[in-house]
Structure formats: structure tokens, C-alpha cells
Amino acid sequence: MSISIRIIAGPVAVEAELEATPCGKAIAAALPIAACPNEWGDEFYFQVPVHMPLDDTATRTVKAGDIGYWPPGDAIAIFFGPTPLSSGSDPVPASEVNVIGRITGDPTALKKAKGTSSIRIEQTA
């Protein structure tokens, strides 16, 4: 069963869900999380207080809207469009990420939040 969350990036809020994988549950247990996000193309990433290894979901093949956990940086990566490694419209992570969830609405709405100094992830009822 997935865990409902909200991602608030500056003026933009999107609904999303975390998968009930060990990594997804570890992130959910750390919520709410607030950070100053880094940008890499159309990706926000930021360090979180969770340390997990790569798991069975680990991949470099993601779609806009996917939420990943990047073990080398103990970071969440939120993909909403192409990254510098992309050759098309799909994002390409810097290295493998655990896929921990997905934005359930329009991920491209996060393009309006580029340049923001704050991002927050919280669990919803």
C-alpha cells in the first residue's frame, strides 16, 4: 500500500505517493522533511536523514514524475523533465536510484518552482 505525500517546492505543491518498499518506508518515517534543493536540469535533489543501499528497484531508467533515492548522497531526487544526461524528454539520473515513489499529478508543474530555496515533503492523510 502506498503512502500519500505532498511535495511543496516554493509556490508549487504536487501530490505524490511513496511505495511501501523498505527505502520508501524509511523516507516516510523521516517525514516531514524540509531542505534547500539543488537542481540538475529538471530534477530537484536534496539530502535527507536516511541512509539506505541500492535495492531491487535500483535503475537509471526513470520517467518525469518518478521520485528516487540516491544512495551516494543520501538524497531524494524528484524528476520532472530532462536532466543534463538526457538525450530525449525522459530524465536520466547521474547514477542508479531506488525508485521510491511517483508524483500523481502533473510533474511538469515543478518547472514553475525552479530557483526555489525551499522544498518540503509531508505525509497527507
MMTF fields as JSON, N, C-alpha, C and O atoms, coordinates in Angstrom:
{
  "mmtfVersion": "1.0.0",
  "mmtfProducer": "UNKNOWN",
  "numBonds": 499,
  "numAtoms": 500,
  "numGroups": 125,
  "numChains": 1,
  "numModels": 1,
  "chainsPerModel": [1],
  "groupsPerChain": [125],
  "chainIdList": ["A"],
  "bondAtomList": [4, 2, 8, 6, 12, 10, 16, 14, 20, 18, 24, 22, 28, 26, 32, 30, 36, 34, 40, 38, 44, 42, 48, 46, 52, 50, 56, 54, 60, 58, 64, 62, 68, 66, 72, 70, 76, 74, 80, 78, 84, 82, 88, 86, 92, 90, 96, 94, 100, 98, 104, 102, 108, 106, 112, 110, 116, 114, 120, 118, 124, 122, 128, 126, 132, 130, 136, 134, 140, 138, 144, 142, 148, 146, 152, 150, 156, 154, 160, 158, 164, 162, 168, 166, 172, 170, 176, 174, 180, 178, 184, 182, 188, 186, 192, 190, 196, 194, 200, 198, 204, 202, 208, 206, 212, 210, 216, 214, 220, 218, 224, 222, 228, 226, 232, 230, 236, 234, 240, 238, 244, 242, 248, 246, 252, 250, 256, 254, 260, 258, 264, 262, 268, 266, 272, 270, 276, 274, 280, 278, 284, 282, 288, 286, 292, 290, 296, 294, 300, 298, 304, 302, 308, 306, 312, 310, 316, 314, 320, 318, 324, 322, 328, 326, 332, 330, 336, 334, 340, 338, 344, 342, 348, 346, 352, 350, 356, 354, 360, 358, 364, 362, 368, 366, 372, 370, 376, 374, 380, 378, 384, 382, 388, 386, 392, 390, 396, 394, 400, 398, 404, 402, 408, 406, 412, 410, 416, 414, 420, 418, 424, 422, 428, 426, 432, 430, 436, 434, 440, 438, 444, 442, 448, 446, 452, 450, 456, 454, 460, 458, 464, 462, 468, 466, 472, 470, 476, 474, 480, 478, 484, 482, 488, 486, 492, 490, 496, 494],
  "bondOrderList": [1, 1, 1, 1, 1, 1, 1, 1, 1, 1, 1, 1, 1, 1, 1, 1, 1, 1, 1, 1, 1, 1, 1, 1, 1, 1, 1, 1, 1, 1, 1, 1, 1, 1, 1, 1, 1, 1, 1, 1, 1, 1, 1, 1, 1, 1, 1, 1, 1, 1, 1, 1, 1, 1, 1, 1, 1, 1, 1, 1, 1, 1, 1, 1, 1, 1, 1, 1, 1, 1, 1, 1, 1, 1, 1, 1, 1, 1, 1, 1, 1, 1, 1, 1, 1, 1, 1, 1, 1, 1, 1, 1, 1, 1, 1, 1, 1, 1, 1, 1, 1, 1, 1, 1, 1, 1, 1, 1, 1, 1, 1, 1, 1, 1, 1, 1, 1, 1, 1, 1, 1, 1, 1, 1],
  "groupList": [{"groupName": "MET", "atomNameList": ["N", "CA", "C", "O"], "elementList": ["N", "C", "C", "O"], "formalChargeList": [0, 0, 0, 0], "bondAtomList": [1, 0, 2, 1, 3, 2], "bondOrderList": [1, 1, 2], "singleLetterCode": "M", "chemCompType": "L-PEPTIDE LINKING"}, {"groupName": "SER", "atomNameList": ["N", "CA", "C", "O"], "elementList": ["N", "C", "C", "O"], "formalChargeList": [0, 0, 0, 0], "bondAtomList": [1, 0, 2, 1, 3, 2], "bondOrderList": [1, 1, 2], "singleLetterCode": "S", "chemCompType": "L-PEPTIDE LINKING"}, {"groupName": "ILE", "atomNameList": ["N", "CA", "C", "O"], "elementList": ["N", "C", "C", "O"], "formalChargeList": [0, 0, 0, 0], "bondAtomList": [1, 0, 2, 1, 3, 2], "bondOrderList": [1, 1, 2], "singleLetterCode": "I", "chemCompType": "L-PEPTIDE LINKING"}, {"groupName": "ARG", "atomNameList": ["N", "CA", "C", "O"], "elementList": ["N", "C", "C", "O"], "formalChargeList": [0, 0, 0, 0], "bondAtomList": [1, 0, 2, 1, 3, 2], "bondOrderList": [1, 1, 2], "singleLetterCode": "R", "chemCompType": "L-PEPTIDE LINKING"}, {"groupName": "ALA", "atomNameList": ["N", "CA", "C", "O"], "elementList": ["N", "C", "C", "O"], "formalChargeList": [0, 0, 0, 0], "bondAtomList": [1, 0, 2, 1, 3, 2], "bondOrderList": [1, 1, 2], "singleLetterCode": "A", "chemCompType": "L-PEPTIDE LINKING"}, {"groupName": "GLY", "atomNameList": ["N", "CA", "C", "O"], "elementList": ["N", "C", "C", "O"], "formalChargeList": [0, 0, 0, 0], "bondAtomList": [1, 0, 2, 1, 3, 2], "bondOrderList": [1, 1, 2], "singleLetterCode": "G", "chemCompType": "PEPTIDE LINKING"}, {"groupName": "PRO", "atomNameList": ["N", "CA", "C", "O"], "elementList": ["N", "C", "C", "O"], "formalChargeList": [0, 0, 0, 0], "bondAtomList": [1, 0, 2, 1, 3, 2], "bondOrderList": [1, 1, 2], "singleLetterCode": "P", "chemCompType": "L-PEPTIDE LINKING"}, {"groupName": "VAL", "atomNameList": ["N", "CA", "C", "O"], "elementList": ["N", "C", "C", "O"], "formalChargeList": [0, 0, 0, 0], "bondAtomList": [1, 0, 2, 1, 3, 2], "bondOrderList": [1, 1, 2], "singleLetterCode": "V", "chemCompType": "L-PEPTIDE LINKING"}, {"groupName": "GLU", "atomNameList": ["N", "CA", "C", "O"], "elementList": ["N", "C", "C", "O"], "formalChargeList": [0, 0, 0, 0], "bondAtomList": [1, 0, 2, 1, 3, 2], "bondOrderList": [1, 1, 2], "singleLetterCode": "E", "chemCompType": "L-PEPTIDE LINKING"}, {"groupName": "LEU", "atomNameList": ["N", "CA", "C", "O"], "elementList": ["N", "C", "C", "O"], "formalChargeList": [0, 0, 0, 0], "bondAtomList": [1, 0, 2, 1, 3, 2], "bondOrderList": [1, 1, 2], "singleLetterCode": "L", "chemCompType": "L-PEPTIDE LINKING"}, {"groupName": "THR", "atomNameList": ["N", "CA", "C", "O"], "elementList": ["N", "C", "C", "O"], "formalChargeList": [0, 0, 0, 0], "bondAtomList": [1, 0, 2, 1, 3, 2], "bondOrderList": [1, 1, 2], "singleLetterCode": "T", "chemCompType": "L-PEPTIDE LINKING"}, {"groupName": "CYS", "atomNameList": ["N", "CA", "C", "O"], "elementList": ["N", "C", "C", "O"], "formalChargeList": [0, 0, 0, 0], "bondAtomList": [1, 0, 2, 1, 3, 2], "bondOrderList": [1, 1, 2], "singleLetterCode": "C", "chemCompType": "L-PEPTIDE LINKING"}, {"groupName": "LYS", "atomNameList": ["N", "CA", "C", "O"], "elementList": ["N", "C", "C", "O"], "formalChargeList": [0, 0, 0, 0], "bondAtomList": [1, 0, 2, 1, 3, 2], "bondOrderList": [1, 1, 2], "singleLetterCode": "K", "chemCompType": "L-PEPTIDE LINKING"}, {"groupName": "ASN", "atomNameList": ["N", "CA", "C", "O"], "elementList": ["N", "C", "C", "O"], "formalChargeList": [0, 0, 0, 0], "bondAtomList": [1, 0, 2, 1, 3, 2], "bondOrderList": [1, 1, 2], "singleLetterCode": "N", "chemCompType": "L-PEPTIDE LINKING"}, {"groupName": "TRP", "atomNameList": ["N", "CA", "C", "O"], "elementList": ["N", "C", "C", "O"], "formalChargeList": [0, 0, 0, 0], "bondAtomList": [1, 0, 2, 1, 3, 2], "bondOrderList": [1, 1, 2], "singleLetterCode": "W", "chemCompType": "L-PEPTIDE LINKING"}, {"groupName": "ASP", "atomNameList": ["N", "CA", "C", "O"], "elementList": ["N", "C", "C", "O"], "formalChargeList": [0, 0, 0, 0], "bondAtomList": [1, 0, 2, 1, 3, 2], "bondOrderList": [1, 1, 2], "singleLetterCode": "D", "chemCompType": "L-PEPTIDE LINKING"}, {"groupName": "PHE", "atomNameList": ["N", "CA", "C", "O"], "elementList": ["N", "C", "C", "O"], "formalChargeList": [0, 0, 0, 0], "bondAtomList": [1, 0, 2, 1, 3, 2], "bondOrderList": [1, 1, 2], "singleLetterCode": "F", "chemCompType": "L-PEPTIDE LINKING"}, {"groupName": "TYR", "atomNameList": ["N", "CA", "C", "O"], "elementList": ["N", "C", "C", "O"], "formalChargeList": [0, 0, 0, 0], "bondAtomList": [1, 0, 2, 1, 3, 2], "bondOrderList": [1, 1, 2], "singleLetterCode": "Y", "chemCompType": "L-PEPTIDE LINKING"}, {"groupName": "GLN", "atomNameList": ["N", "CA", "C", "O"], "elementList": ["N", "C", "C", "O"], "formalChargeList": [0, 0, 0, 0], "bondAtomList": [1, 0, 2, 1, 3, 2], "bondOrderList": [1, 1, 2], "singleLetterCode": "Q", "chemCompType": "L-PEPTIDE LINKING"}, {"groupName": "HIS", "atomNameList": ["N", "CA", "C", "O"], "elementList": ["N", "C", "C", "O"], "formalChargeList": [0, 0, 0, 0], "bondAtomList": [1, 0, 2, 1, 3, 2], "bondOrderList": [1, 1, 2], "singleLetterCode": "H", "chemCompType": "L-PEPTIDE LINKING"}],
  "groupTypeList": [0, 1, 2, 1, 2, 3, 2, 2, 4, 5, 6, 7, 4, 7, 8, 4, 8, 9, 8, 4, 10, 6, 11, 5, 12, 4, 2, 4, 4, 4, 9, 6, 2, 4, 4, 11, 6, 13, 8, 14, 5, 15, 8, 16, 17, 16, 18, 7, 6, 7, 19, 0, 6, 9, 15, 15, 10, 4, 10, 3, 10, 7, 12, 4, 5, 15, 2, 5, 17, 14, 6, 6, 5, 15, 4, 2, 4, 2, 16, 16, 5, 6, 10, 6, 9, 1, 1, 5, 1, 15, 6, 7, 6, 4, 1, 8, 7, 13, 7, 2, 5, 3, 2, 10, 5, 15, 6, 10, 4, 9, 12, 12, 4, 12, 5, 10, 1, 1, 2, 3, 2, 8, 18, 10, 4],
  "groupIdList": [1, 2, 3, 4, 5, 6, 7, 8, 9, 10, 11, 12, 13, 14, 15, 16, 17, 18, 19, 20, 21, 22, 23, 24, 25, 26, 27, 28, 29, 30, 31, 32, 33, 34, 35, 36, 37, 38, 39, 40, 41, 42, 43, 44, 45, 46, 47, 48, 49, 50, 51, 52, 53, 54, 55, 56, 57, 58, 59, 60, 61, 62, 63, 64, 65, 66, 67, 68, 69, 70, 71, 72, 73, 74, 75, 76, 77, 78, 79, 80, 81, 82, 83, 84, 85, 86, 87, 88, 89, 90, 91, 92, 93, 94, 95, 96, 97, 98, 99, 100, 101, 102, 103, 104, 105, 106, 107, 108, 109, 110, 111, 112, 113, 114, 115, 116, 117, 118, 119, 120, 121, 122, 123, 124, 125],
  "secStructList": [7, 7, 3, 3, 3, 3, 3, 3, 3, 6, 6, 3, 3, 3, 3, 3, 3, 3, 7, 1, 1, 2, 2, 2, 2, 2, 2, 2, 2, 6, 7, 1, 3, 3, 3, 7, 7, 3, 3, 1, 1, 1, 3, 3, 3, 3, 3, 7, 1, 7, 7, 7, 7, 7, 7, 6, 6, 7, 5, 1, 7, 7, 7, 6, 6, 3, 3, 3, 3, 3, 4, 4, 4, 6, 3, 3, 3, 3, 3, 7, 1, 7, 7, 6, 6, 7, 1, 1, 1, 1, 7, 7, 7, 1, 1, 7, 5, 3, 3, 3, 3, 3, 3, 1, 1, 7, 4, 4, 4, 4, 4, 4, 4, 6, 6, 7, 1, 7, 3, 3, 3, 3, 3, 7, 7],
  "xCoordList": [0.841, 0.0, 0.888, 1.821, 0.607, 1.439, 1.096, 0.038, 2.025, 1.911, 1.717, 2.56, 0.618, 0.315, 1.16, 1.277, 1.756, 2.587, 2.267, 1.611, 2.738, 2.654, 4.067, 4.806, 4.431, 5.726, 5.433, 4.686, 6.024, 5.831, 7.189, 8.112, 7.295, 8.544, 8.256, 7.636, 8.706, 8.398, 6.9, 6.175, 6.402, 4.972, 4.153, 2.939, 4.795, 4.131, 3.959, 4.884, 2.762, 2.505, 1.978, 1.094, 2.525, 2.044, 1.804, 2.508, 0.806, 0.51, 1.35, 1.63, 1.745, 2.59, 2.35, 1.569, 3.042, 2.953, 4.307, 5.081, 4.567, 5.771, 5.375, 4.317, 6.22, 5.978, 6.293, 7.104, 5.661, 5.86, 7.058, 6.992, 8.151, 9.403, 10.163, 9.814, 11.179, 11.956, 12.501, 12.479, 12.988, 13.522, 12.4, 12.559, 11.288, 10.145, 9.613, 9.252, 9.562, 9.09, 10.068, 9.645, 11.371, 12.37, 12.232, 12.355, 11.978, 11.761, 10.483, 10.473, 9.408, 8.133, 8.295, 7.695, 9.102, 9.306, 10.054, 9.954, 10.8, 11.569, 10.773, 11.256, 9.557, 8.75, 8.229, 8.007, 8.025, 8.259, 9.741, 10.506, 10.125, 11.499, 11.463, 10.685, 12.3, 12.432, 13.903, 14.787, 14.16, 15.539, 15.618, 14.603, 16.835, 17.119, 17.546, 18.631, 16.722, 17.025, 18.118, 18.292, 18.847, 19.761, 18.983, 18.01, 19.415, 18.783, 19.81, 20.969, 19.361, 20.185, 19.273, 18.608, 19.237, 18.232, 16.864, 16.653, 15.932, 14.597, 14.524, 13.712, 15.395, 15.431, 15.781, 16.71, 15.024, 15.399, 16.017, 15.5, 17.112, 17.657, 18.168, 18.619, 18.084, 18.457, 18.691, 18.067, 19.613, 19.988, 18.873, 18.191, 18.703, 17.705, 18.38, 19.44, 17.777, 18.387, 18.111, 17.702, 18.338, 18.102, 19.309, 19.783, 19.806, 20.926, 20.497, 20.304, 20.349, 19.914, 20.792, 21.294, 20.983, 21.738, 20.824, 19.61, 21.419, 20.615, 19.797, 20.231, 18.605, 17.743, 17.244, 17.784, 16.223, 15.692, 15.081, 14.89, 14.772, 14.179, 15.241, 14.903, 16.513, 17.598, 17.643, 17.605, 17.725, 17.711, 18.249, 18.316, 18.628, 18.927, 17.845, 17.962, 16.79, 15.683, 14.501, 13.817, 14.269, 13.164, 12.353, 12.782, 11.19, 10.291, 10.044, 10.244, 9.612, 9.185, 8.073, 7.125, 8.206, 7.241, 7.762, 7.225, 8.806, 9.38, 10.122, 10.699, 10.097, 10.848, 11.849, 11.481, 13.108, 14.155, 14.911, 14.881, 15.588, 16.521, 17.9, 18.117, 18.833, 20.184, 21.146, 21.538, 21.542, 22.383, 23.715, 24.095, 24.454, 25.738, 25.63, 26.578, 24.484, 24.318, 23.294, 22.952, 22.787, 21.673, 20.618, 20.18, 20.223, 19.388, 18.141, 18.128, 17.094, 15.901, 16.093, 16.584, 15.703, 15.727, 14.303, 13.674, 13.804, 12.461, 12.624, 13.121, 12.194, 12.396, 11.136, 10.049, 11.28, 10.121, 10.386, 9.605, 11.472, 11.803, 13.23, 13.834, 13.78, 15.12, 16.21, 16.104, 17.236, 18.427, 19.591, 19.441, 20.741, 21.859, 22.305, 22.914, 22.017, 22.387, 21.321, 21.532, 20.181, 19.076, 19.408, 20.062, 18.944, 19.047, 17.666, 17.539, 16.637, 15.256, 14.524, 15.118, 13.223, 12.414, 12.443, 12.019, 12.941, 12.99, 14.22, 15.296, 14.064, 15.232, 16.167, 15.739, 17.444, 18.44, 19.203, 19.854, 19.134, 19.87, 21.38, 21.859, 22.119, 23.585, 24.116, 25.114, 23.452, 23.758, 22.475, 21.448, 22.527, 21.312, 20.635, 21.289, 19.305, 18.48, 17.501, 17.113, 17.111, 15.992, 14.724, 14.571, 13.827, 12.559, 11.678, 11.291, 11.365, 10.608, 9.196, 8.404, 8.866, 7.52, 7.301, 8.11, 6.16, 5.769, 4.835, 3.988, 5.003, 4.06, 2.783, 2.83, 1.643, 0.382, -0.303, -1.206, 0.118, -0.427, 0.529, 1.188, 0.605, 1.459, 2.847, 2.998, 3.863, 5.196, 5.797, 6.645, 5.371, 5.958, 5.568, 6.155, 4.581, 4.228, 5.437, 5.547, 6.348, 7.533, 8.494, 9.369, 8.344, 9.196, 9.004, 9.93, 7.788, 7.497, 8.214, 8.283, 8.751, 9.43, 10.951, 11.664, 11.447, 12.906, 13.454, 12.865, 14.576, 15.174, 14.711, 15.176, 13.8, 13.298, 14.39, 15.309, 14.268, 15.24, 14.666, 15.323, 13.44, 12.858, 12.013, 11.308, 12.11, 11.256, 10.873, 11.673, 9.652, 9.162, 8.368, 7.599, 8.568, 7.774, 7.08, 7.711, 5.768, 4.984, 3.998, 3.558, 3.654, 2.669, 1.284, 1.043, 0.371, -1.025, -1.891, -1.48, -3.078, -3.985, -4.488, -5.254],
  "yCoordList": [-1.178, 0.0, 1.244, 1.34, 2.18, 3.377, 4.387, 4.322, 5.317, 6.339, 7.674, 8.075, 8.364, 9.638, 10.749, 10.879, 11.56, 12.681, 13.911, 13.824, 15.049, 16.301, 16.862, 16.865, 17.337, 17.988, 19.465, 19.823, 20.309, 21.755, 22.363, 22.357, 22.879, 23.483, 24.944, 25.274, 25.821, 27.234, 27.421, 27.031, 28.02, 28.292, 27.118, 27.241, 25.996, 24.878, 23.706, 23.344, 23.122, 21.912, 20.831, 21.087, 19.619, 18.484, 17.302, 17.117, 16.517, 15.307, 14.167, 14.114, 13.26, 12.137, 10.975, 11.067, 9.88, 8.723, 8.047, 8.027, 7.49, 6.696, 5.232, 4.861, 4.407, 2.968, 2.376, 2.924, 1.276, 0.614, -0.337, -1.449, 0.104, -0.652, -0.28, 0.71, -1.033, -0.629, 0.799, 1.545, 1.185, 2.531, 3.566, 4.598, 3.316, 4.224, 4.4, 5.507, 3.295, 3.368, 4.151, 4.873, 4.014, 4.755, 6.259, 7.06, 6.633, 8.048, 8.524, 9.594, 7.747, 8.137, 8.333, 9.241, 7.488, 7.597, 8.873, 9.335, 9.448, 10.672, 11.949, 13.05, 11.812, 12.985, 13.692, 13.037, 15.005, 15.882, 16.189, 16.21, 16.423, 16.77, 18.127, 18.325, 19.043, 20.345, 20.536, 20.165, 21.112, 21.277, 22.414, 22.925, 22.793, 23.721, 22.847, 22.267, 22.736, 21.792, 22.268, 23.464, 21.3, 21.526, 21.208, 20.454, 21.785, 21.493, 20.891, 21.305, 19.906, 19.291, 19.096, 18.067, 20.079, 20.067, 20.182, 21.027, 19.335, 19.315, 18.223, 17.302, 18.362, 17.461, 18.298, 19.105, 18.092, 18.619, 17.471, 16.354, 17.725, 16.703, 17.385, 18.53, 16.648, 17.207, 16.071, 15.012, 16.331, 15.329, 15.15, 16.105, 13.906, 13.562, 12.741, 12.157, 12.692, 11.965, 10.461, 9.864, 9.865, 8.43, 7.88, 8.487, 6.741, 6.09, 4.678, 3.828, 4.432, 3.132, 2.749, 3.625, 1.442, 0.991, 0.918, 1.088, 0.663, 0.351, -0.895, -1.769, -0.975, -2.132, -2.708, -2.388, -3.551, -4.218, -3.255, -3.619, -2.021, -1.045, -0.196, 0.634, -0.391, 0.464, 0.462, -0.59, 1.674, 1.82, 3.189, 4.11, 3.303, 4.611, 4.97, 5.973, 4.153, 4.393, 4.912, 4.15, 6.222, 6.841, 7.705, 7.997, 8.097, 8.963, 10.241, 10.273, 11.285, 12.5, 12.11, 11.417, 12.564, 12.217, 11.188, 11.052, 10.451, 9.469, 10.168, 11.24, 9.55, 10.017, 8.918, 7.757, 9.299, 8.332, 8.667, 9.796, 7.657, 7.856, 7.538, 6.466, 8.471, 8.345, 8.046, 8.96, 6.763, 6.38, 7.129, 7.445, 7.437, 8.113, 9.456, 9.877, 10.123, 11.424, 11.419, 12.476, 10.215, 10.139, 11.175, 11.97, 11.153, 12.223, 11.69, 10.591, 12.514, 12.286, 13.044, 14.173, 12.415, 13.041, 13.021, 11.967, 14.208, 14.33, 14.748, 15.834, 13.865, 14.07, 14.667, 14.107, 15.821, 16.433, 16.827, 17.571, 16.337, 16.596, 16.155, 15.478, 16.525, 16.085, 16.593, 17.675, 15.793, 16.147, 16.322, 16.011, 16.811, 17.005, 15.738, 15.845, 14.556, 13.316, 12.825, 11.833, 13.506, 13.07, 13.275, 14.248, 12.334, 12.51, 12.739, 13.016, 12.623, 12.867, 13.573, 14.34, 13.31, 14.007, 13.354, 13.965, 12.112, 11.427, 11.841, 12.033, 11.978, 12.266, 11.063, 9.92, 11.335, 10.281, 10.662, 11.707, 9.825, 10.146, 10.061, 9.418, 10.717, 10.696, 9.282, 8.902, 8.507, 7.089, 6.436, 7.103, 5.147, 4.432, 5.035, 5.488, 5.027, 5.45, 4.326, 3.539, 4.271, 3.415, 4.19, 5.333, 3.597, 4.272, 4.089, 2.972, 5.216, 5.142, 5.691, 5.552, 6.312, 6.855, 7.566, 7.484, 8.286, 8.94, 10.103, 10.02, 11.179, 12.293, 11.824, 11.293, 12.016, 11.516, 12.533, 12.18, 13.796, 14.826, 15.099, 14.187, 16.352, 16.761, 17.133, 18.179, 16.307, 16.613, 17.882, 18.516, 18.264, 19.448, 20.736, 21.786, 20.671, 21.844, 22.314, 23.496, 21.386, 21.751, 22.654, 23.279, 22.73, 23.649, 25.083, 25.892, 25.4, 26.752, 27.039, 28.192, 26.0, 26.172, 26.243, 26.365, 26.17, 26.221, 27.506, 28.575, 27.4, 28.54, 28.711, 29.614, 27.856, 27.97, 27.631, 26.864, 28.21, 27.933, 26.985, 26.698, 26.494, 25.593, 24.514, 24.747, 23.326, 22.212, 21.47, 21.34, 20.99, 20.266, 19.064, 19.154, 17.95, 16.75, 16.391, 16.271, 16.223, 15.878, 14.789, 14.664, 14.001, 12.948, 13.561, 14.479, 13.067, 13.53, 12.401, 11.241, 12.759, 11.76, 10.762, 9.864],
  "zCoordList": [0.0, 0.0, 0.0, 0.798, -0.876, -0.984, 0.117, 0.743, 0.329, 1.361, 0.65, -0.152, 0.935, 0.279, 0.877, 2.095, -0.021, 0.411, -0.421, -1.46, 0.049, -0.701, -0.783, 0.202, -1.966, -2.178, -2.415, -3.327, -1.592, -1.714, -2.062, -1.247, -3.268, -3.746, -4.034, -5.045, -3.144, -3.314, -3.412, -2.497, -4.518, -4.663, -5.214, -5.378, -5.498, -6.164, -5.197, -4.469, -5.203, -4.412, -5.349, -6.167, -5.225, -6.014, -5.084, -4.091, -5.425, -4.669, -5.233, -6.43, -4.347, -4.762, -3.814, -2.866, -4.095, -3.212, -3.132, -4.089, -1.949, -1.735, -1.754, -1.245, -2.338, -2.356, -0.989, -0.242, -0.669, 0.623, 0.577, 1.101, -0.053, -0.051, 1.225, 1.867, 1.609, 2.788, 2.674, 3.653, 1.497, 1.314, 1.379, 2.031, 0.726, 0.766, 2.174, 2.573, 2.938, 4.327, 5.204, 6.106, 4.946, 5.722, 5.472, 6.398, 4.223, 3.908, 4.591, 5.2, 4.498, 5.12, 6.629, 7.203, 7.272, 8.719, 9.092, 10.229, 8.154, 8.412, 8.121, 8.387, 7.579, 7.238, 8.475, 9.493, 8.431, 7.281, 7.107, 8.072, 5.873, 5.521, 4.808, 3.874, 5.253, 4.594, 4.236, 5.008, 3.07, 2.609, 1.61, 1.139, 1.3, 0.207, -0.97, -0.933, -2.012, -3.087, -4.026, -4.259, -4.557, -5.675, -6.944, -6.913, -8.059, -9.345, -10.29, -10.324, -11.056, -12.094, -13.288, -13.405, -14.176, -15.245, -14.599, -13.729, -15.021, -14.433, -13.368, -13.441, -12.388, -11.236, -10.011, -10.037, -8.942, -7.63, -6.859, -6.895, -6.162, -5.261, -4.001, -4.025, -2.904, -1.605, -0.62, -0.69, 0.297, 1.291, 2.311, 2.684, 2.757, 3.769, 4.874, 4.647, 6.064, 7.176, 7.13, 8.126, 5.973, 5.766, 5.026, 4.065, 5.466, 4.782, 4.407, 5.276, 3.107, 2.593, 1.406, 0.702, 1.174, -0.002, -1.229, -1.12, -2.392, -3.569, -3.275, -2.524, -3.873, -3.639, -4.961, -6.02, -4.904, -6.095, -7.111, -8.271, -6.681, -7.6, -8.302, -9.145, -7.969, -8.473, -10.001, -10.639, -10.572, -12.02, -12.421, -11.607, -13.681, -14.278, -15.292, -15.997, -15.369, -16.285, -15.48, -14.797, -15.57, -14.845, -15.808, -16.924, -15.349, -16.116, -15.322, -14.108, -16.008, -15.31, -14.342, -14.709, -13.113, -12.07, -11.099, -9.999, -11.479, -10.559, -9.427, -9.612, -8.269, -7.107, -6.775, -6.595, -6.698, -6.428, -5.154, -4.664, -4.635, -3.525, -4.076, -4.64, -3.912, -4.46, -3.318, -2.593, -3.141, -2.002, -1.873, -0.746, -2.96, -2.762, -2.025, -1.363, -2.138, -1.491, -0.374, 0.158, -0.002, 0.954, 0.572, 1.404, -0.689, -1.224, -1.926, -2.481, -1.878, -2.683, -3.993, -4.001, -5.094, -6.413, -6.953, -7.046, -7.308, -7.861, -9.321, -9.622, -10.217, -11.654, -12.276, -12.136, -12.974, -13.611, -15.055, -15.648, -15.623, -17.023, -17.295, -16.462, -18.444, -18.821, -17.867, -17.29, -17.724, -16.951, -17.934, -19.116, -17.472, -18.402, -19.15, -20.215, -18.622, -19.321, -20.295, -20.992, -20.35, -21.215, -22.684, -23.059, -23.516, -24.956, -25.558, -26.751, -24.731, -25.158, -24.037, -23.28, -23.933, -22.94, -21.561, -20.58, -21.474, -20.184, -19.385, -19.953, -18.065, -17.234, -17.173, -17.332, -16.94, -16.72, -15.458, -15.426, -14.405, -13.178, -13.38, -14.314, -12.494, -12.551, -12.363, -12.976, -11.52, -11.311, -10.811, -10.683, -10.529, -10.149, -8.925, -7.986, -8.965, -7.847, -7.512, -8.376, -6.235, -5.848, -6.185, -5.755, -6.938, -7.233, -6.002, -5.659, -5.337, -4.08, -4.195, -3.263, -5.321, -5.445, -6.75, -7.674, -6.809, -8.043, -7.737, -6.848, -8.48, -8.434, -9.116, -10.226, -8.461, -9.017, -9.918, -10.677, -9.842, -10.721, -11.864, -12.363, -12.278, -13.392, -12.875, -12.244, -13.123, -12.606, -13.208, -12.579, -14.419, -15.047, -14.317, -14.574, -13.407, -12.596, -11.789, -11.461, -11.468, -10.684, -11.46, -10.86, -12.777, -13.557, -13.077, -13.137, -12.597, -12.099, -10.784, -10.358, -10.134, -8.854, -9.004, -8.008, -10.226, -10.407, -9.807, -9.967, -9.122, -8.456, -7.02, -6.324, -6.565, -5.193, -4.18, -4.464, -3.016, -1.953, -0.905, 0.095, -1.127, -0.136, -0.791, -1.773, -0.209, -0.614, 0.653, 1.58, 0.681, 1.863, 1.374, 0.417, 2.041, 1.774, 3.077, 4.127, 2.985, 4.176, 3.833, 2.69, 4.835, 4.649, 4.705, 5.49, 3.886, 3.906, 4.432, 4.469, 4.831, 5.437, 4.43, 4.779]
}
